[in-house]
Amino acid sequence: MTIAAISTPNAVGGIAVIRISGENALEAADSVFCSVSGKKAVEMNGYTCTYGYAHDNGERIDDCILTVFHAPNSYTGEDVAELSCHGGLFVTKRILRTILRYNVRPAQAGEFTKRAFINGKIDLTQAEAVMDIIAAKGGTELKMAETLRDGAAFRRSQSIKHKLVAVLGDLAAWADYPDDDIPEVEPQTLKMTLTGIRDDLAGLIKGYDYGKILREGINTVIIGRPNVGKSTLFNCLSGCERSIVTEIAGTTRDVIEESVRIGDFTLRLSDTAGIHETSDIIEGIGVDIAYKRLDEAALIIAVFDGSSPLTADDTRLLQKLRNKRTIAVVNKNDVVQNIETEIISEITPHVVYVSAKDNTGIEQIQRCIEVLFKANELDPEDATVANERQKQCIDLALEQINEAIAAIDNGELLDAVTVLLDEAVSHILELTGEVATEAVVDEVFSRFCVGK
């Protein structure tokens, strides 16, 4: 069936693109498009354009440029026609509605990319990378997504699969033809080979946590006692006045949230109520929520007032920061300092000095984040898995490899090892989509936008 959809955002813009894909794509384009040269879409060469206008039974709708791609040399692997028109919402939807009258149905979410996968243009990891490219919020994310889109994860997983298949071939030959002159599979040699394959698989998921942080952001909480400058710092990082700032203690009673971009990272930032002993029921609830956010956070920005010595509330907070990923921010660096920074340094080595009021020293926080989350550890051009589905496939394959190695160590029959390795191969095939259930494929493409 031929499908069509608007492939540009659902908003007013300079141009919009309507994509048609399928066996009748060029005929459908000819039904709604008239070129000034008189040339039909079915007569055009692939990768060529022509100027004309879209019409509805002869009634002119808009000026357009038609681009033609012939199967299999198109994004979907099918015949594709794309109409580029002015980017008004009404005119774009009217052209699409007209196309749909000519034996064409609306494309489902991700259906163009799904057809590219089904037609062998890309594997499942490359398909998922398409959405990562669209969603990239920074240079490192984009490079990682482009690396996957170029097939890096597929090539590495294929290399691992071929190694496993070679091992399985040796095991099968030795088991099936015992009377022939076939070398016996030595358990220790097999173990060495499997250990190398295990290391290869572990390398594929090495950068997963870092990549997830880049894509989803870091769950970050700003915490400290009242009036140390938490809300002012929150506003500095946010670039706008999201939190109310006053000299009155306890102004912030509820959690205020904002997504903030700092370097390559997105902080999912929460400003919390001041940590202190209180008999006020409402303030007490706010303090309890602040402690809960502290326990859940991947990054804690603990704020202290540099102009005064540490208080009992500061000390209680410091004890809760032990063994947590913390940046201690000593605020009010624009006045005389009286705080005991050596006590803070015993809890966390990442101590920065800022004046949130003057918006100075904030760049030190970015440097600490880069150190804490090892921004330079992963080469964005290295192949790595991009999402939980891919990671689960690798984890399950690793589990089977580890069990196979344990079976060798326990002196079990090599038939048992063969079964485990067969299962490992099946998980790798599911990773790339070479063997994947329809439910898995549908789930992957359900996360795509319509038109992609």
C-alpha positions in Angstrom: 0.0 0.0 0.0 1.2 3.5 -0.8 1.5 5.9 2.2 1.9 9.6 2.6 2.5 12.1 5.4 3.8 15.6 6.1 7.5 15.0 7.0 8.2 18.5 8.4 7.0 19.8 11.8 3.3 20.6 12.3 4.0 24.4 12.4 4.2 27.4 10.2 7.5 27.6 8.3 9.2 28.6 5.1 8.6 25.2 3.4 6.9 21.9 4.2 7.6 18.5 2.7 5.0 15.9 1.9 6.4 12.4 1.4 4.7 9.6 -0.6 6.2 6.1 -0.6 5.0 2.9 -2.2 4.4 1.2 -5.5 1.9 3.9 -6.7 3.8 6.8 -5.2 4.8 8.4 -8.6 1.3 7.9 -10.1 -0.2 9.5 -6.9 2.2 12.5 -7.4 1.1 12.9 -11.0 -2.5 13.0 -9.8 -1.9 16.2 -7.7 1.1 17.8 -9.3 1.5 19.5 -12.7 5.1 20.5 -13.8 5.6 23.6 -15.9 7.6 21.5 -18.3 4.8 19.0 -18.7 7.0 16.2 -17.5 5.3 13.4 -15.4 6.8 12.0 -12.2 6.7 8.5 -13.7 9.0 9.9 -16.5 11.6 11.5 -14.2 14.9 10.0 -13.3 15.7 9.3 -9.7 17.3 12.1 -7.6 15.8 14.8 -9.9 13.5 17.7 -9.2 11.0 19.7 -11.3 9.0 22.9 -10.6 5.3 23.1 -10.9 2.1 23.4 -8.8 -0.1 21.2 -6.7 -3.8 21.1 -7.7 -7.1 19.6 -6.7 -8.9 18.5 -9.9 -7.3 21.4 -11.7 -7.8 24.0 -9.0 -4.4 25.4 -8.2 -3.4 24.9 -4.5 0.3 26.0 -4.3 3.6 26.2 -6.1 5.7 23.1 -5.4 8.9 21.4 -6.2 8.6 17.6 -6.9 11.6 15.3 -6.1 11.6 11.7 -7.3 13.5 8.7 -5.9 13.3 5.3 -7.6 13.3 2.0 -5.8 15.5 0.6 -4.4 17.6 3.8 -4.2 15.4 5.7 -1.8 15.1 6.2 1.9 12.4 3.5 2.2 13.7 1.3 -0.6 10.4 2.0 -2.5 9.5 4.6 -5.1 9.3 7.9 -3.3 7.9 11.3 -4.3 8.3 14.4 -2.2 6.4 17.6 -2.7 8.0 20.7 -1.2 5.5 23.5 -0.8 5.0 26.7 1.2 5.0 25.9 4.9 1.5 27.0 5.8 -0.6 24.6 7.9 -3.7 24.8 5.8 -2.0 24.6 2.4 0.1 21.6 3.5 -2.8 19.7 4.9 -4.9 20.4 1.9 -2.3 18.9 -0.5 -2.0 15.9 1.8 -5.8 15.4 1.8 -5.8 15.6 -2.0 -3.1 12.9 -2.3 -5.0 10.6 0.1 -7.8 10.4 -2.4 -5.7 8.5 -4.9 -5.4 5.1 -3.4 -3.0 6.4 -0.7 -3.4 6.0 3.1 -1.9 8.1 5.9 1.4 6.9 7.1 1.6 5.6 10.7 4.2 6.8 13.2 7.7 5.9 11.9 6.3 3.9 9.0 8.7 5.4 6.4 11.7 4.3 8.5 10.0 0.9 9.3 9.7 0.3 5.5 13.4 1.1 5.2 14.1 -1.5 7.8 11.8 -4.1 6.3 13.3 -3.5 2.8 16.9 -4.0 4.2 18.0 -0.4 3.9 18.9 -0.2 7.6 19.1 -2.5 10.6 17.1 -1.9 13.8 19.9 -0.1 15.6 20.3 2.3 12.7 16.5 2.9 12.6 16.5 3.8 16.3 19.4 6.2 15.7 17.2 8.2 13.4 15.1 9.4 16.3 18.2 10.0 18.4 19.5 12.3 15.6 16.2 14.2 15.6 16.2 14.4 19.4 19.9 15.4 19.8 20.3 18.5 22.0 24.1 18.8 21.7 27.1 18.1 19.6 28.2 14.9 21.4 24.7 13.4 21.3 24.5 14.1 17.6 27.9 12.5 16.9 26.9 9.4 18.9 23.6 9.1 17.0 25.3 9.7 13.6 27.8 6.9 14.5 24.9 4.5 15.1 23.1 5.7 12.0 26.2 4.8 10.0 26.0 1.3 11.3 28.8 1.1 13.8 26.8 -0.9 16.4 25.6 -3.2 13.6 29.1 -3.9 12.4 30.4 -4.6 15.9 27.5 -6.9 16.7 28.0 -8.7 13.3 31.6 -9.2 14.1 30.7 -10.8 17.5 28.0 -12.9 15.9 30.4 -14.2 13.3 32.9 -15.2 16.0 30.1 -17.1 17.9 28.9 -18.8 14.7 32.4 -19.9 14.0 32.7 -21.4 17.5 29.3 -23.1 17.0 30.4 -24.5 13.7 33.5 -26.1 15.3 31.4 -27.6 18.1 28.8 -28.9 15.6 31.4 -30.4 13.3 33.2 -32.1 16.1 30.0 -33.5 17.6 28.3 -34.6 14.4 31.3 -36.2 12.7 33.3 -37.9 15.5 34.8 -40.5 13.1 36.3 -37.9 10.7 39.6 -36.3 11.1 38.3 -33.1 12.8 40.3 -31.6 15.6 38.8 -31.9 19.0 37.5 -28.7 20.6 39.8 -28.0 23.6 37.8 -26.6 26.6 40.5 -24.1 27.6 40.9 -22.8 24.0 37.2 -22.4 23.8 37.1 -20.6 27.1 39.8 -18.1 25.8 37.7 -17.5 22.7 34.5 -16.9 24.7 36.3 -14.6 27.1 37.3 -12.4 24.2 33.8 -12.4 22.9 32.5 -11.4 26.3 34.9 -8.5 26.4 33.7 -7.4 23.0 30.1 -7.4 24.2 31.0 -5.5 27.4 32.7 -2.9 25.2 29.4 -2.3 23.3 27.6 -1.3 26.5 30.5 0.5 28.1 29.2 4.0 27.1 25.5 3.2 27.7 25.2 5.1 31.0 27.0 8.1 29.7 24.8 8.1 26.5 21.7 7.8 28.6 22.7 10.8 30.7 23.2 12.8 27.5 19.8 11.9 26.1 17.7 12.0 29.2 19.5 14.5 31.4 20.8 14.3 34.9 18.3 14.3 37.8 19.8 17.1 39.8 18.7 18.6 43.1 19.8 22.0 44.6 19.7 21.6 48.4 20.8 23.6 51.5 19.5 25.4 54.5 17.3 28.5 54.1 18.8 31.7 52.7 22.0 30.3 51.4 21.1 31.3 47.8 19.6 28.1 46.4 16.9 29.9 44.5 19.2 32.6 43.2 21.6 29.9 42.0 18.6 28.0 40.4 17.6 31.2 38.6 21.3 31.7 37.4 21.4 28.2 36.0 17.9 28.5 34.5 18.6 31.8 32.8 15.3 33.2 34.1 13.6 33.9 37.5 11.7 30.7 38.1 12.2 30.7 41.8 11.0 33.5 44.1 14.0 35.1 45.9 13.5 37.0 49.2 15.4 37.6 52.4 12.7 35.7 54.3 13.6 32.2 55.3 11.3 29.5 54.0 10.2 31.3 50.9 10.6 28.1 48.8 8.2 25.5 50.2 7.6 23.3 47.2 9.9 21.8 44.5 10.4 24.0 41.5 11.7 22.2 38.4 13.5 23.3 35.2 15.6 21.6 32.4 18.9 23.5 32.1 21.5 23.0 29.4 25.1 23.1 30.7 27.8 22.2 28.2 27.0 18.8 26.8 24.6 18.0 29.6 21.0 18.7 30.4 20.3 19.0 34.1 16.7 18.2 35.2 17.0 20.7 38.0 14.9 20.9 41.2 15.0 23.7 43.7 13.9 22.5 47.1 12.8 23.9 50.4 15.6 24.9 52.8 16.8 22.1 55.0 16.3 23.0 58.7 14.5 22.0 61.9 11.0 23.5 61.9 7.7 23.2 63.7 5.8 24.6 60.8 3.8 21.7 59.3 3.9 23.1 55.7 7.7 23.8 55.9 8.2 20.3 57.4 6.6 18.7 54.4 8.8 20.7 52.1 11.9 19.6 54.0 10.8 15.9 53.8 10.4 16.3 50.1 13.8 17.9 49.8 15.4 14.9 51.5 13.5 12.5 49.3 14.8 14.3 46.2 18.3 14.2 47.6 18.0 10.4 47.9 16.7 10.1 44.3 19.1 12.5 42.6 22.0 11.5 40.3 23.7 14.8 41.1 23.4 17.0 44.2 24.3 20.6 44.2 24.7 21.5 47.9 24.7 25.2 48.6 26.4 26.8 51.6 26.7 30.4 52.8 30.3 31.3 52.6 29.9 34.4 54.7 29.0 32.5 57.9 30.4 29.4 59.8 28.7 26.1 59.2 25.5 25.6 61.2 24.0 22.5 62.8 21.7 22.3 59.7 24.7 22.4 57.4 26.4 19.7 59.4 23.4 17.4 59.3 23.2 17.9 55.5 26.9 17.2 55.0 26.5 13.8 56.7 23.8 12.9 54.2 26.1 13.7 51.3 28.7 11.1 52.1 29.4 8.7 49.1 27.0 10.7 46.9 27.8 12.5 43.6 28.0 16.1 45.0 29.1 19.5 44.0 29.4 21.8 47.1 28.7 25.4 46.1 30.1 28.0 48.5 27.9 31.0 47.7 28.3 34.7 48.6 31.9 34.8 47.4 31.5 38.5 47.0 31.7 39.1 50.7 34.2 38.2 53.5 34.4 34.4 53.9 33.9 32.8 57.3 33.0 29.2 56.4 35.1 26.2 57.3 35.7 24.8 53.8 38.1 22.1 55.0 35.1 20.4 56.6 33.1 20.4 53.4 36.2 19.1 51.5 36.3 16.1 53.7 32.8 15.1 52.3 33.3 16.0 48.7 36.4 17.1 46.7 34.2 19.1 44.3 33.9 22.5 46.0 33.3 25.7 43.9 33.1 29.3 45.0 30.4 31.5 43.4 28.4 34.6 43.8 24.9 33.7 42.6 23.8 37.3 43.1 26.5 38.5 40.7 26.3 35.4 38.5 30.1 34.7 38.9 31.9 31.4 39.2 29.0 29.4 37.6 31.4 28.0 34.9 33.1 26.1 37.7 30.0 24.0 38.2 30.1 23.0 34.5 33.7 21.8 34.9 32.8 19.7 38.0 29.9 18.1 36.1 32.2 17.2 33.3 34.6 15.6 35.8 31.8 13.8 37.7 30.2 12.4 34.6 33.4 11.7 32.7 32.5 13.8 29.7 35.9 13.0 28.1 35.9 9.3 28.8 33.8 8.2 25.8 34.6 8.8 22.2 31.3 9.8 20.6 32.5 8.0 17.4 32.8 4.7 19.2 29.9 2.2 18.7 27.7 1.8 21.8 24.1 0.8 22.4 21.6 3.6 22.5 18.6 2.5 24.5 17.3 0.0 27.0 16.1 -2.5 24.3 19.6 -2.7 22.9 21.2 -3.0 26.3 18.9 -5.8 27.3 19.8 -7.8 24.2 23.5 -7.4 25.0 23.0 -8.2 28.7 21.1 -11.4 27.9 23.8 -12.4 25.4 26.5 -11.7 28.0 24.6 -13.8 30.5 24.6 -16.8 28.2 28.3 -16.3 27.4 29.1 -16.2 31.2 27.1 -19.3 31.8 28.9 -21.0 28.9 32.3 -20.1 30.5 31.1 -21.4 33.9 29.9 -24.7 32.2 33.4 -25.2 30.8 35.0 -24.5 34.2 32.6 -27.0 35.8 33.5 -29.7 33.2 30.1 -29.9 31.7 29.5 -31.5 28.3 30.1 -29.2 25.3 26.5 -29.9 24.2 25.4 -27.7 27.1 27.8 -25.0 26.0 26.4 -25.2 22.5 22.9 -24.6 23.7 24.0 -21.5 25.7 25.9 -20.1 22.7 22.9 -20.6 20.4 20.8 -18.5 22.8 23.5 -15.8 22.8 23.4 -15.6 19.0 19.6 -15.2 19.1 19.9 -12.2 21.4 22.4 -10.5 19.1 20.1 -11.2 16.1 17.3 -9.5 18.0 19.6 -6.5 18.7 20.1 -5.9 15.0 16.6 -6.9 14.0 17.7 -9.8 11.9 15.5 -12.0 14.0 12.9 -9.9 15.9 9.3 -10.5 16.7 6.7 -8.2 15.1 5.9 -6.9 18.6 9.5 -5.7 19.1 9.6 -4.0 15.7 6.2 -2.3 16.3 7.4 -1.1 19.7 10.5 0.4 18.2 8.7 2.3 15.5 5.8 3.4 17.8 8.2 5.9 19.3 8.8 7.7 16.0 6.9 10.8 14.8 4.5 10.6 11.9 6.3 11.5 8.6 9.6 9.7 9.7 
